[in-house]
Amino acid sequence: MTAEIKLAAPQGYQALNVDTVTTYLAGLKTITARLGGDESGWKAREVGDGNLNLVFIVEGPAGAVVVKQALPYVRLVGESWPLPLSRAHYEYLALVEQGMWAAEYVPALYHHDKAMALTVMEYLTPHIILRKGLVQGERTRKWRTHIGTFLARTLFHTSDFHLSPEEKREKIGAYLTNTAMCKISEDLIFDEPYFDAPMNRHTTPQLDDIALAFRQDTDLKMAVQELKYRFMNAPEALLHGDLHTGSVMVTEADTRVIDPEFAFFGPMGFDIGAILANLFMAVFAQPGLSGGDSEHALWAGAQSEILWDHFVSEFSALWQGRSSGESYNTRLYDDAPELAEQALATRLEAIWNDALGFAGCKMIRRILGLAHVEDFEAIENQDIRGACEIRALEFARRLILERGEFKGMADILRALA
């Protein structure tokens, strides 16, 4: 471990393992009561398959918990890429805030230790990761409306449509120093796919030509930089910051959104675009996963329409029922009642436009940059995978440069077909 990484870890921090995590939990009365028995009867396993953190499941005679702990570096890369442990604190703050407005869609929190960069939370079972279900061809359904509701509630209630200016600025201030996580997004999403960055990778040689073409595409790079500017300068609402299908756990009846350590105040369309991008990639990957069967691809595409329509419905209901917030102040409607409907339509159009642009950026980043998605990676034949990825990249470019031509999800579905 380098000196720089040691400086990133505060006094009292120690990375846990399957042996020490049970000892740590044994010192927490609320957790021992939840697990039952004592440490000698508990079993721990490390299940973190993400890019950043340690994740343990600890089971006892009476129940189980999940322990998530940040490492002082990017796990995917190693100790050569230091990363502040403070991201665990921002994740905890975001989960608390999300729990205020959409408690049924986030895991319950049992304990947080800022010095240890650690949170103990609900063990979700028999949930599966949504991405894995899509890759395997499973068709759980309620998550579409659940995520639409989660997005509408969390984005609306942390925006100027609900908060006073003082409340909004105070909340923004709480996340202003989550700069390392924002920098990761700024680099990996908006910059590195468009030059020969050292950590970029793609399916080669199948994608060599299109990767070079994107690096030489002035119009595309300019549009992406404009979206990056929006990302950096539009603190509209509290965002999850990394809302992909790997950050959603589902059963047929239940949906939970996890891992908001990239949380910050940004443009509403970013979170929506992120989840839509992952659904679009699921569509493009299906021919390679299902041997050319298009039925599941069509089904996966239809889920994006249901999600968006439900977001619009829930957000509209919150807008129409609001009695607070200074943006589009409701007093303005007294002498111009038609303003309410026009303002809502204008805002939804702006969110839609942003969402499509950010979706395109997310797709390109996951194919040409660092940290790819299982949807494509599970396709073993590189020629088939490359063909699927090229179609996805061409569609992503359209989303960024021609998003004004997509007036609604019906247009998107036609383009996906």
C-alpha positions as CSV (number, residue, x, y, z in Angstrom):
1,M,0.0,0.0,0.0
2,T,1.4,3.4,-1.0
3,A,1.9,6.3,1.4
4,E,-0.8,8.2,-0.5
5,I,-3.3,5.4,0.2
6,K,-2.3,5.3,3.9
7,L,-3.1,9.0,4.1
8,A,-6.6,8.3,2.7
9,A,-7.4,6.0,5.6
10,P,-8.2,7.7,8.9
11,Q,-7.1,6.5,12.3
12,G,-9.3,3.7,13.4
13,Y,-9.9,2.3,9.9
14,Q,-9.2,-1.3,9.2
15,A,-10.3,-3.3,6.1
16,L,-12.3,-6.3,7.3
17,N,-12.3,-9.9,6.1
18,V,-14.5,-12.9,6.7
19,D,-12.8,-13.5,10.0
20,T,-12.7,-10.0,11.4
21,V,-16.2,-8.9,10.2
22,T,-17.9,-11.1,12.7
23,T,-15.7,-9.8,15.6
24,Y,-16.6,-6.3,14.6
25,L,-20.4,-7.1,14.6
26,A,-20.1,-8.8,17.9
27,G,-19.5,-5.4,19.5
28,L,-22.8,-4.0,18.2
29,K,-25.8,-5.0,20.5
30,T,-28.5,-4.2,17.9
31,I,-26.7,-6.4,15.3
32,T,-26.1,-9.3,17.6
33,A,-29.8,-9.3,18.5
34,R,-30.7,-9.4,14.9
35,L,-28.2,-12.2,14.1
36,G,-29.0,-14.2,17.2
37,G,-26.6,-16.4,19.3
38,D,-23.0,-15.2,19.4
39,E,-20.1,-14.8,17.1
40,S,-19.1,-18.5,17.3
41,G,-22.4,-19.4,15.5
42,W,-22.2,-16.8,12.7
43,K,-21.0,-17.4,9.2
44,A,-19.6,-14.7,7.0
45,R,-18.8,-14.7,3.3
46,E,-17.5,-11.9,1.0
47,V,-19.7,-11.4,-2.0
48,G,-18.5,-8.1,-3.4
49,D,-18.3,-8.4,-7.2
50,G,-18.4,-4.7,-7.9
51,N,-15.6,-2.3,-8.8
52,L,-15.0,-0.5,-5.5
53,N,-16.0,-2.1,-2.2
54,L,-16.0,-5.1,0.2
55,V,-19.4,-6.6,0.7
56,F,-20.1,-9.3,3.4
57,I,-23.1,-11.4,4.1
58,V,-23.1,-12.4,7.8
59,E,-25.7,-15.0,8.9
60,G,-26.7,-16.1,12.4
61,P,-29.4,-18.4,13.9
62,A,-31.9,-15.6,13.9
63,G,-31.2,-13.7,10.7
64,A,-28.6,-12.1,8.4
65,V,-27.2,-8.7,7.6
66,V,-25.1,-7.2,4.8
67,V,-21.9,-5.3,5.7
68,K,-20.5,-2.9,3.1
69,Q,-17.1,-1.4,3.6
70,A,-15.3,1.0,1.3
71,L,-11.6,0.4,0.5
72,P,-9.2,3.2,0.2
73,Y,-8.7,2.5,-3.5
74,V,-10.6,1.3,-6.6
75,R,-11.0,-2.4,-6.2
76,L,-11.3,-3.0,-9.9
77,V,-7.8,-1.4,-10.6
78,G,-6.0,-1.9,-7.3
79,E,-3.9,0.2,-4.9
80,S,-2.5,2.3,-7.7
81,W,-5.8,4.2,-7.8
82,P,-6.5,5.7,-4.4
83,L,-10.0,6.7,-3.5
84,P,-11.4,8.5,-0.4
85,L,-13.2,6.4,2.1
86,S,-15.6,9.3,2.6
87,R,-17.7,7.9,-0.3
88,A,-19.2,5.5,2.3
89,H,-20.5,8.5,4.2
90,Y,-22.2,10.0,1.2
91,E,-23.8,6.7,0.4
92,Y,-25.2,6.5,3.9
93,L,-26.5,10.1,3.6
94,A,-28.2,9.3,0.3
95,L,-29.8,6.1,1.6
96,V,-31.2,8.1,4.5
97,E,-32.6,10.8,2.2
98,Q,-34.0,8.2,-0.3
99,G,-35.5,6.4,2.6
100,M,-37.5,9.5,3.5
101,W,-39.3,9.5,0.2
102,A,-39.1,5.9,-1.1
103,A,-38.4,3.7,1.9
104,E,-39.9,0.6,0.3
105,Y,-37.4,0.8,-2.5
106,V,-34.1,1.0,-0.5
107,P,-32.5,-1.4,2.0
108,A,-33.2,-0.8,5.7
109,L,-30.1,0.7,7.5
110,Y,-29.0,-0.8,10.9
111,H,-25.6,0.8,11.6
112,H,-23.1,3.2,10.1
113,D,-19.5,3.7,11.2
114,K,-17.9,6.7,9.5
115,A,-14.4,6.0,10.7
116,M,-14.6,2.4,9.4
117,A,-16.3,3.6,6.1
118,L,-18.9,0.9,6.8
119,T,-22.6,0.4,6.8
120,V,-24.7,-2.5,8.1
121,M,-27.9,-3.0,6.3
122,E,-30.7,-5.3,5.4
123,Y,-29.9,-8.6,3.7
124,L,-32.1,-8.8,0.6
125,T,-33.2,-12.3,-0.1
126,P,-34.3,-14.0,-2.4
127,H,-33.6,-11.0,-4.5
128,I,-31.4,-11.2,-7.6
129,I,-29.4,-8.4,-9.3
130,L,-31.6,-7.1,-12.1
131,R,-28.8,-7.2,-14.7
132,K,-28.3,-10.9,-14.1
133,G,-32.0,-11.6,-14.5
134,L,-32.1,-9.8,-17.8
135,V,-29.0,-11.6,-19.0
136,Q,-30.5,-14.9,-18.1
137,G,-33.8,-14.1,-19.8
138,E,-35.9,-13.8,-16.6
139,R,-39.0,-11.6,-16.7
140,T,-39.8,-10.1,-13.3
141,R,-42.0,-7.2,-13.9
142,K,-42.8,-4.9,-11.0
143,W,-39.4,-3.3,-10.9
144,R,-40.4,-1.1,-13.9
145,T,-43.0,0.8,-12.0
146,H,-41.1,0.6,-8.8
147,I,-38.0,2.3,-10.3
148,G,-40.3,4.9,-12.0
149,T,-41.8,5.7,-8.6
150,F,-38.4,5.7,-6.9
151,L,-37.0,8.2,-9.4
152,A,-40.1,10.4,-9.3
153,R,-40.2,10.7,-5.5
154,T,-36.5,11.1,-4.9
155,L,-35.9,13.6,-7.7
156,F,-39.0,15.6,-7.0
157,H,-38.6,15.9,-3.2
158,T,-34.9,16.9,-3.4
159,S,-35.5,19.6,-6.0
160,D,-36.7,23.3,-6.0
161,F,-40.2,22.0,-6.8
162,H,-40.5,20.8,-3.2
163,L,-37.7,22.4,-1.2
164,S,-37.2,26.0,-0.1
165,P,-34.0,27.7,-1.5
166,E,-32.5,27.4,2.0
167,E,-33.3,23.7,2.3
168,K,-32.0,23.0,-1.2
169,R,-28.7,24.8,-0.6
170,E,-28.1,23.1,2.7
171,K,-28.7,19.7,1.1
172,I,-26.4,20.5,-1.8
173,G,-23.7,21.5,0.6
174,A,-23.8,18.1,2.3
175,Y,-22.6,16.5,-0.9
176,L,-20.3,19.1,-2.3
177,T,-17.1,17.3,-1.2
178,N,-18.0,14.0,-2.9
179,T,-15.6,15.2,-5.5
180,A,-13.7,12.0,-6.1
181,M,-16.8,10.1,-7.1
182,C,-17.9,12.9,-9.4
183,K,-14.5,13.0,-11.0
184,I,-14.7,9.3,-11.8
185,S,-18.0,9.9,-13.6
186,E,-16.7,13.0,-15.4
187,D,-13.6,11.1,-16.6
188,L,-15.0,7.7,-17.4
189,I,-18.3,8.8,-18.9
190,F,-17.6,12.0,-20.7
191,D,-13.8,12.1,-21.5
192,E,-11.9,8.8,-21.7
193,P,-14.0,6.9,-24.3
194,Y,-13.1,9.7,-26.7
195,F,-9.3,9.5,-26.6
196,D,-6.8,6.7,-26.3
197,A,-7.0,6.5,-22.5
198,P,-4.7,3.9,-20.9
199,M,-7.5,2.0,-19.1
200,N,-9.9,1.9,-22.0
201,R,-10.6,-1.5,-23.6
202,H,-13.0,-2.8,-26.2
203,T,-13.7,-5.9,-28.2
204,T,-10.8,-6.1,-30.6
205,P,-10.4,-6.1,-33.5
206,Q,-14.1,-6.0,-34.1
207,L,-14.6,-2.5,-32.6
208,D,-11.2,-1.0,-33.6
209,D,-12.7,1.0,-36.4
210,I,-15.7,2.4,-34.6
211,A,-13.6,3.3,-31.5
212,L,-11.2,5.3,-33.7
213,A,-14.2,6.9,-35.5
214,F,-15.7,8.0,-32.2
215,R,-12.4,9.5,-31.1
216,Q,-12.3,11.5,-34.4
217,D,-16.0,12.5,-34.3
218,T,-15.9,16.3,-33.6
219,D,-19.7,16.6,-33.5
220,L,-20.1,13.7,-31.1
221,K,-17.3,14.9,-28.8
222,M,-18.7,18.4,-28.7
223,A,-22.2,17.2,-27.8
224,V,-20.8,14.9,-25.1
225,Q,-18.9,17.9,-23.6
226,E,-22.1,19.9,-23.5
227,L,-23.7,17.0,-21.6
228,K,-20.7,16.9,-19.3
229,Y,-21.2,20.7,-18.6
230,R,-24.8,19.9,-17.7
231,F,-23.6,17.1,-15.4
232,M,-21.2,19.5,-13.6
233,N,-23.4,22.6,-13.4
234,A,-27.0,21.7,-13.0
235,P,-27.7,20.8,-9.4
236,E,-31.4,20.1,-9.9
237,A,-31.9,17.2,-7.5
238,L,-30.1,14.6,-5.4
239,L,-29.0,11.8,-7.8
240,H,-28.2,8.2,-7.1
241,G,-25.3,8.9,-9.5
242,D,-24.8,5.3,-10.7
243,L,-28.2,3.9,-11.3
244,H,-27.6,0.9,-13.5
245,T,-29.2,-2.6,-13.6
246,G,-26.5,-3.9,-11.4
247,S,-27.6,-1.4,-8.7
248,V,-31.1,-2.8,-8.5
249,M,-32.1,-6.0,-6.7
250,V,-35.5,-7.6,-7.4
251,T,-37.9,-10.3,-6.8
252,E,-41.3,-10.7,-8.6
253,A,-42.9,-8.5,-6.0
254,D,-40.1,-6.3,-4.5
255,T,-37.5,-3.9,-5.8
256,R,-34.5,-2.2,-3.9
257,V,-32.1,0.3,-5.2
258,I,-28.6,0.0,-3.7
259,D,-25.1,1.5,-3.9
260,P,-25.7,5.3,-4.1
261,E,-22.0,6.2,-3.3
262,F,-21.8,8.4,-6.4
263,A,-24.6,10.6,-4.9
264,F,-24.5,14.3,-5.7
265,F,-26.8,17.1,-6.9
266,G,-27.1,17.1,-10.6
267,P,-29.5,17.1,-13.6
268,M,-32.6,14.9,-13.1
269,G,-32.2,13.3,-16.5
270,F,-28.8,11.7,-15.5
271,D,-30.3,9.0,-13.2
272,I,-33.1,8.3,-15.7
273,G,-30.7,8.1,-18.6
274,A,-28.4,5.8,-16.7
275,I,-31.1,3.2,-16.1
276,L,-32.5,3.5,-19.6
277,A,-29.0,3.1,-21.1
278,N,-28.7,-0.3,-19.3
279,L,-32.1,-1.4,-20.5
280,F,-31.1,-0.4,-24.0
281,M,-27.9,-2.4,-23.7
282,A,-29.9,-5.4,-22.6
283,V,-31.9,-5.1,-25.8
284,F,-28.8,-5.0,-28.0
285,A,-27.1,-7.8,-26.2
286,Q,-30.0,-10.3,-26.4
287,P,-29.3,-11.6,-29.9
288,G,-25.9,-12.7,-28.7
289,L,-27.2,-14.2,-25.5
290,S,-30.3,-15.9,-26.9
291,G,-29.0,-17.3,-30.1
292,G,-30.9,-14.8,-32.3
293,D,-34.2,-15.0,-30.5
294,S,-35.6,-11.5,-30.6
295,E,-38.6,-12.1,-28.2
296,H,-36.7,-11.3,-25.0
297,A,-35.0,-8.3,-26.7
298,L,-38.5,-6.9,-27.5
299,W,-39.6,-7.5,-24.0
300,A,-36.6,-5.8,-22.5
301,G,-37.1,-2.8,-24.7
302,A,-40.8,-2.5,-23.7
303,Q,-39.7,-2.3,-20.0
304,S,-38.0,1.1,-20.7
305,E,-41.3,2.5,-21.9
306,I,-43.2,1.3,-18.8
307,L,-40.5,2.7,-16.6
308,W,-40.6,6.1,-18.3
309,D,-44.4,6.3,-18.4
310,H,-44.6,5.5,-14.7
311,F,-42.0,8.1,-13.9
312,V,-44.0,10.7,-15.8
313,S,-47.2,9.7,-14.1
314,E,-45.8,9.8,-10.6
315,F,-43.8,13.0,-11.1
316,S,-46.8,14.7,-12.6
317,A,-49.0,13.7,-9.6
318,L,-46.4,15.1,-7.2
319,W,-46.1,18.3,-9.3
320,Q,-49.9,18.8,-9.4
321,G,-50.3,18.2,-5.7
322,R,-47.4,20.3,-4.5
323,S,-47.8,23.2,-2.0
324,S,-44.2,24.1,-1.5
325,G,-41.1,24.9,-3.5
326,E,-40.0,28.2,-5.1
327,S,-39.4,27.1,-8.7
328,Y,-42.7,27.6,-10.7
329,N,-44.2,29.0,-7.5
330,T,-47.8,27.9,-7.3
331,R,-48.9,31.5,-6.6
332,L,-48.2,32.2,-10.2
333,Y,-51.1,30.0,-11.3
334,D,-53.7,32.2,-9.6
335,D,-54.2,34.5,-12.6
336,A,-52.8,32.1,-15.2
337,P,-54.0,28.6,-14.3
338,E,-52.8,27.2,-17.7
339,L,-49.2,27.8,-16.5
340,A,-49.3,24.8,-14.3
341,E,-49.8,22.3,-17.2
342,Q,-47.4,24.2,-19.5
343,A,-44.6,24.3,-16.9
344,L,-44.9,20.6,-16.1
345,A,-44.8,19.7,-19.8
346,T,-41.7,21.9,-20.3
347,R,-39.9,20.3,-17.4
348,L,-40.7,16.8,-18.5
349,E,-39.5,17.6,-22.0
350,A,-36.2,18.9,-20.6
351,I,-35.7,15.8,-18.4
352,W,-36.5,13.6,-21.4
353,N,-34.0,15.4,-23.6
354,D,-31.3,15.1,-20.9
355,A,-32.1,11.5,-20.2
356,L,-31.5,10.5,-23.8
357,G,-28.2,12.3,-24.1
358,F,-26.9,10.9,-20.8
359,A,-28.1,7.4,-21.9
360,G,-26.1,7.6,-25.0
361,C,-23.0,8.6,-23.0
362,K,-23.5,5.8,-20.6
363,M,-23.7,3.2,-23.4
364,I,-20.6,4.4,-25.1
365,R,-18.7,4.4,-21.8
366,R,-19.7,0.8,-21.0
367,I,-18.5,-0.4,-24.4
368,L,-15.4,1.6,-25.2
369,G,-14.2,2.7,-21.7
370,L,-13.4,1.0,-18.4
371,A,-15.7,-1.3,-16.5
372,H,-17.9,-3.1,-19.0
373,V,-21.3,-4.8,-18.4
374,E,-22.2,-8.5,-18.2
375,D,-24.8,-8.1,-20.9
376,F,-22.2,-7.9,-23.5
377,E,-19.3,-9.6,-21.7
378,A,-21.4,-12.8,-21.4
379,I,-21.4,-13.2,-25.2
380,E,-18.4,-15.5,-25.7
381,N,-18.2,-15.3,-29.5
382,Q,-16.3,-12.0,-30.1
383,D,-17.7,-11.6,-33.6
384,I,-21.3,-11.8,-32.3
385,R,-20.5,-9.6,-29.3
386,G,-18.8,-7.0,-31.5
387,A,-21.8,-6.9,-33.8
388,C,-24.1,-6.4,-30.9
389,E,-21.9,-3.7,-29.4
390,I,-21.6,-1.8,-32.8
391,R,-25.4,-1.6,-33.1
392,A,-25.5,-0.3,-29.5
393,L,-22.8,2.3,-30.2
394,E,-24.5,3.5,-33.4
395,F,-27.8,3.9,-31.4
396,A,-26.0,5.7,-28.6
397,R,-24.5,8.2,-31.0
398,R,-28.1,8.9,-32.3
399,L,-29.3,9.4,-28.8
400,I,-26.7,12.1,-28.2
401,L,-26.7,13.9,-31.6
402,E,-30.3,13.3,-32.7
403,R,-32.2,13.2,-29.4
404,G,-34.6,15.9,-30.5
405,E,-36.0,13.5,-33.1
406,F,-37.2,11.1,-30.4
407,K,-40.4,12.6,-29.2
408,G,-41.3,9.7,-26.9
409,M,-40.7,6.1,-26.1
410,A,-42.6,4.9,-29.2
411,D,-39.8,6.5,-31.3
412,I,-37.2,4.8,-29.2
413,L,-38.7,1.4,-29.5
414,R,-39.0,1.7,-33.2
415,A,-35.2,2.6,-33.3
416,L,-34.4,-0.3,-31.1
417,A,-36.3,-2.9,-33.2
